[in-house]
Amino acid sequence: MKYYEVTVDTTSEASELVAEILTEAGSNGIGIYDKNDLADLADSGIVWDYMEEHLIEKDGKAQVKGYFEEENFPITQKDIEERLQFLKENCPFDYGTLSLTVGVVDDCDWIESWKQYYKPIKAGRVTIVPEWIEYVPQDGEYIVKIDPGMAFGTGEHESTKMCLDLLQSLGMEGKSVIDVGTGSGILALAAAKLGAEHVEAYDIDDNAVKSAKENCALNNLDDKIIVANANLLDKTAGKFDVVLANITADVLITLARSLGNYMKKDGIVIISGIILKREDDVKNAFEEAGFSVFERINKGEWVAFGLTK
């Protein structure tokens, strides 16, 4: 079977947004090639193989590849082009050219080719490892195995890394955690690996729920994490030590007045996915709802908050 390979030229900062566009358009797999990632990997000490210097020079450029079935592809391509145009008109930071090229590949080619773009991603004591890569953990390192499938969340995005940093700084041992908009389940899995006793993870997207469930099984955490399809907090009535929400600014603002209902006394809320341009909007909404910021983290164009009430 033939597939169309769509390649979009963009920047490191906008690569996850482009990946999300291709995913929403129906891609059967996503690959991100980013020299910044190779440079970060070289700096991390995880890889011992020799790398050519020109391959690890940070230039801010990235390519995102998606793979689409032949049926109705002209309609799909038009949809992608419209979504990219919307990104051009609304993205608050450098998105590159967003030029799009299309090629044709065999299914056996793309299935393997998109995997080469993923690598182990280290965030403190937590390392996100693609399930097809053999990786030997170091002492004190927590491994989260993942097959991202068609769900958002590979661990590369700054918003995810900031949540992982905050989770580790809090200490998860024995705590209850809810992950709102879990995507591929990375944050829920990391919380469980770090010692959380009970974790619930929800997403409105069927592909995300399927991916998160598969990743729970991959990490032998099926009995510790409840994964379900839900619109935000509609399917839980519990109270939690930690409430996680790595979603968009507008949705966070909508949630500001209700999240406190799901916190235990002295509970913590971690929110991320906030572009710098919307930081004050989100912060003001939560402060008006009675929250106080105890920690702010900034990576690139993104911001995360740790909050108490």
C-alpha positions as CSV (number, residue, x, y, z in Angstrom):
1,M,0.0,0.0,0.0
2,K,1.2,3.5,-0.9
3,Y,1.2,6.4,1.5
4,Y,1.7,10.1,1.0
5,E,4.5,11.5,3.1
6,V,3.9,15.2,4.0
7,T,6.9,17.2,5.1
8,V,6.5,20.7,6.7
9,D,9.5,23.0,7.3
10,T,9.1,24.8,10.6
11,T,11.1,25.8,13.7
12,S,11.9,23.9,17.0
13,E,9.4,26.1,18.9
14,A,6.5,25.4,16.5
15,S,7.3,21.7,15.7
16,E,4.8,20.3,18.2
17,L,2.1,22.6,16.9
18,V,2.7,21.4,13.4
19,A,2.8,17.8,14.6
20,E,-0.6,18.3,16.2
21,I,-2.0,19.7,12.9
22,L,-0.8,16.6,11.0
23,T,-2.2,14.4,13.7
24,E,-5.6,16.1,13.6
25,A,-5.6,15.8,9.8
26,G,-5.4,12.0,10.2
27,S,-1.7,11.1,9.9
28,N,-0.9,7.5,10.6
29,G,2.4,8.5,12.2
30,I,4.4,11.6,13.0
31,G,8.2,12.2,12.8
32,I,10.0,15.3,14.0
33,Y,13.6,16.0,12.9
34,D,15.1,18.8,15.0
35,K,18.8,19.6,15.2
36,N,18.2,21.1,18.6
37,D,17.1,17.7,19.9
38,L,20.3,16.1,18.6
39,A,22.3,18.8,20.3
40,D,20.4,18.4,23.6
41,L,20.8,14.6,23.4
42,A,24.6,15.0,22.8
43,D,24.7,17.3,25.9
44,S,22.7,14.9,28.1
45,G,25.3,12.2,28.3
46,I,22.7,9.6,27.3
47,V,24.4,8.8,23.9
48,W,27.9,7.6,23.6
49,D,28.1,7.2,19.8
50,Y,30.1,9.7,17.8
51,M,28.1,12.5,16.2
52,E,29.3,14.7,13.3
53,E,29.6,18.3,14.7
54,H,27.5,19.7,11.9
55,L,24.6,17.5,13.0
56,I,24.5,18.9,16.5
57,E,24.7,22.6,15.7
58,K,21.5,24.3,16.9
59,D,19.9,26.3,14.1
60,G,16.3,26.5,15.3
61,K,15.0,24.7,12.2
62,A,12.9,21.5,12.3
63,Q,11.0,19.3,9.9
64,V,7.7,17.5,10.7
65,K,6.6,14.5,8.7
66,G,3.2,12.9,8.5
67,Y,1.9,9.8,6.6
68,F,-1.5,9.7,5.0
69,E,-3.5,7.0,3.1
70,E,-4.2,7.6,-0.6
71,E,-7.9,7.8,-0.3
72,N,-9.2,11.4,-0.4
73,F,-5.7,12.7,0.0
74,P,-6.4,15.9,-2.1
75,I,-9.0,16.9,0.5
76,T,-6.7,16.0,3.3
77,Q,-3.9,18.1,1.8
78,K,-6.3,21.1,1.5
79,D,-7.2,20.7,5.1
80,I,-3.6,20.7,6.2
81,E,-2.8,23.8,4.1
82,E,-5.8,25.6,5.7
83,R,-4.6,24.6,9.2
84,L,-1.0,25.8,8.4
85,Q,-2.4,29.1,7.2
86,F,-4.3,29.5,10.4
87,L,-1.1,28.9,12.3
88,K,0.7,31.5,10.3
89,E,-2.0,34.1,11.1
90,N,-2.1,33.3,14.9
91,C,1.2,31.9,16.1
92,P,2.8,34.3,18.5
93,F,6.4,33.1,17.9
94,D,8.6,32.2,14.9
95,Y,7.1,29.3,12.9
96,G,9.5,29.2,10.0
97,T,8.4,28.9,6.4
98,L,5.7,26.2,7.0
99,S,6.4,25.1,3.4
100,L,4.8,21.8,2.5
101,T,6.2,19.1,0.3
102,V,4.5,15.8,-0.6
103,G,6.1,12.4,-1.6
104,V,4.9,8.8,-2.0
105,V,6.3,5.9,0.1
106,D,5.5,2.3,0.7
107,D,3.8,1.4,4.0
108,C,6.9,-0.7,5.1
109,D,9.1,2.4,4.5
110,W,7.2,4.9,6.6
111,I,6.4,2.6,9.5
112,E,10.1,2.4,10.2
113,S,11.1,5.9,9.0
114,W,9.0,7.9,11.4
115,K,10.4,5.9,14.3
116,Q,13.9,7.2,13.6
117,Y,12.9,10.7,14.7
118,Y,12.2,9.7,18.3
119,K,14.9,9.3,20.9
120,P,15.2,8.9,24.7
121,I,14.3,12.3,26.4
122,K,15.7,13.0,29.8
123,A,13.8,15.3,32.3
124,G,15.5,15.2,35.7
125,R,15.3,11.6,37.0
126,V,12.6,10.7,34.4
127,T,13.6,9.5,31.0
128,I,11.0,9.0,28.3
129,V,12.0,6.0,26.1
130,P,10.4,5.0,22.8
131,E,9.3,1.3,23.3
132,W,11.4,0.1,20.3
133,I,14.7,1.5,21.7
134,E,16.8,-0.6,24.1
135,Y,17.8,1.5,27.0
136,V,19.6,0.7,30.2
137,P,18.6,3.0,33.1
138,Q,21.2,4.5,35.5
139,D,20.8,4.3,39.3
140,G,17.9,6.4,40.5
141,E,16.5,6.9,37.0
142,Y,12.8,6.3,36.2
143,I,12.0,5.0,32.8
144,V,8.7,5.7,31.1
145,K,8.3,3.6,28.0
146,I,6.1,5.1,25.3
147,D,4.6,4.5,21.9
148,P,3.0,7.8,21.1
149,G,0.9,6.5,18.3
150,M,-1.5,9.2,17.1
151,A,-1.7,11.0,20.5
152,F,-0.1,14.3,21.4
153,G,2.7,13.8,23.8
154,T,6.2,12.5,23.2
155,G,8.0,14.3,26.0
156,E,9.8,16.6,23.7
157,H,7.6,19.7,24.2
158,E,8.7,22.3,26.7
159,S,5.2,22.2,28.4
160,T,5.6,18.5,29.1
161,K,9.2,18.8,30.4
162,M,8.1,21.6,32.8
163,C,5.3,19.4,34.2
164,L,7.8,16.6,34.7
165,D,10.1,19.0,36.5
166,L,7.3,20.2,38.8
167,L,6.2,16.6,39.5
168,Q,9.7,15.6,40.6
169,S,10.1,18.7,42.8
170,L,6.9,18.0,44.7
171,G,7.5,14.3,45.5
172,M,4.8,11.9,44.4
173,E,5.2,9.1,46.9
174,G,1.8,7.8,48.1
175,K,-0.1,10.7,46.4
176,S,-3.3,10.7,44.3
177,V,-3.0,12.4,40.9
178,I,-5.4,13.3,38.1
179,D,-4.2,14.2,34.6
180,V,-6.7,16.3,32.6
181,G,-6.1,16.0,28.9
182,T,-3.6,13.2,29.2
183,G,-2.7,12.7,25.5
184,S,-0.3,9.7,25.3
185,G,-0.3,9.5,29.1
186,I,3.3,10.6,29.7
187,L,2.5,12.7,32.8
188,A,0.2,10.1,34.4
189,L,2.8,7.4,33.8
190,A,5.6,9.6,35.2
191,A,3.6,10.3,38.3
192,A,3.0,6.6,38.9
193,K,6.6,5.8,38.3
194,L,7.6,8.5,40.8
195,G,5.5,6.8,43.5
196,A,1.9,8.1,43.2
197,E,-0.5,5.6,44.7
198,H,-3.5,6.3,42.5
199,V,-3.7,8.0,39.1
200,E,-6.6,9.0,36.9
201,A,-6.1,10.1,33.3
202,Y,-8.7,11.6,31.0
203,D,-8.9,12.8,27.4
204,I,-11.7,13.7,25.1
205,D,-9.8,12.2,22.1
206,D,-10.4,8.5,21.4
207,N,-6.9,8.1,19.9
208,A,-5.3,9.6,23.0
209,V,-7.3,7.3,25.3
210,K,-6.3,4.2,23.2
211,S,-2.6,5.4,23.2
212,A,-2.6,6.1,27.0
213,K,-4.1,2.7,27.8
214,E,-1.5,0.9,25.6
215,N,1.3,2.9,27.3
216,C,0.0,1.9,30.7
217,A,0.2,-1.7,29.7
218,L,3.6,-1.2,28.2
219,N,4.8,0.1,31.6
220,N,2.9,-2.6,33.6
221,L,0.8,0.2,35.3
222,D,-2.7,-0.9,34.2
223,D,-3.7,-1.6,37.8
224,K,-2.5,1.8,39.0
225,I,-3.8,4.2,36.4
226,I,-7.4,4.7,35.4
227,V,-7.7,5.9,31.8
228,A,-11.0,7.0,30.3
229,N,-12.6,9.2,27.6
230,A,-14.0,12.3,29.2
231,N,-14.5,16.0,28.6
232,L,-12.0,17.5,31.1
233,L,-13.3,16.5,34.6
234,D,-16.7,15.2,33.8
235,K,-16.0,11.6,34.8
236,T,-14.5,12.0,38.3
237,A,-15.9,13.1,41.6
238,G,-12.8,12.5,43.6
239,K,-10.3,14.8,45.3
240,F,-6.6,14.6,44.6
241,D,-3.3,15.6,46.0
242,V,-2.1,16.7,42.6
243,V,-4.2,18.0,39.7
244,L,-2.3,18.1,36.3
245,A,-3.5,20.1,33.3
246,N,-1.2,20.5,30.3
247,I,-3.6,22.0,27.9
248,T,-4.3,25.3,26.1
249,A,-4.6,28.7,27.8
250,D,-8.3,29.2,27.0
251,V,-9.2,25.8,28.4
252,L,-7.2,26.5,31.6
253,I,-9.0,29.8,32.1
254,T,-12.3,27.9,31.8
255,L,-11.2,25.4,34.4
256,A,-9.8,27.9,36.9
257,R,-13.0,28.1,39.0
258,S,-13.7,24.4,39.0
259,L,-10.2,22.8,39.6
260,G,-10.3,23.6,43.3
261,N,-13.2,21.3,43.7
262,Y,-11.0,18.3,42.9
263,M,-8.1,19.2,45.2
264,K,-7.6,17.7,48.6
265,K,-6.7,20.0,51.5
266,D,-3.2,21.3,50.8
267,G,-3.4,19.9,47.3
268,I,-1.4,21.2,44.3
269,V,-2.4,22.2,40.8
270,I,0.2,22.0,38.0
271,I,-0.8,23.8,34.8
272,S,1.2,24.1,31.6
273,G,0.7,24.6,27.8
274,I,0.6,28.4,28.3
275,I,2.4,30.6,25.7
276,L,4.1,33.6,27.1
277,K,1.6,35.9,25.4
278,R,-1.2,34.4,27.5
279,E,0.6,34.0,30.8
280,D,-1.0,37.0,32.5
281,D,-4.5,35.9,31.3
282,V,-4.1,32.5,32.8
283,K,-2.4,33.7,36.0
284,N,-5.1,36.3,36.6
285,A,-7.9,33.8,36.1
286,F,-6.4,31.4,38.7
287,E,-5.7,34.2,41.2
288,E,-9.2,35.4,40.9
289,A,-10.4,31.9,41.6
290,G,-8.4,31.9,44.9
291,F,-5.1,30.2,43.8
292,S,-1.6,31.4,44.6
293,V,1.5,30.7,42.5
294,F,4.3,29.0,44.4
295,E,6.4,28.2,41.4
296,R,6.7,29.5,37.8
297,I,8.9,27.7,35.2
298,N,9.7,29.1,31.7
299,K,11.2,27.2,28.8
300,G,11.3,28.9,25.4
301,E,8.0,30.5,24.6
302,W,6.1,28.4,27.2
303,V,5.2,28.8,30.9
304,A,4.1,26.4,33.6
305,F,2.8,27.1,37.1
306,G,2.6,25.3,40.4
307,L,-0.4,26.5,42.4
308,T,-2.0,26.2,45.8
309,K,-5.3,27.3,47.2
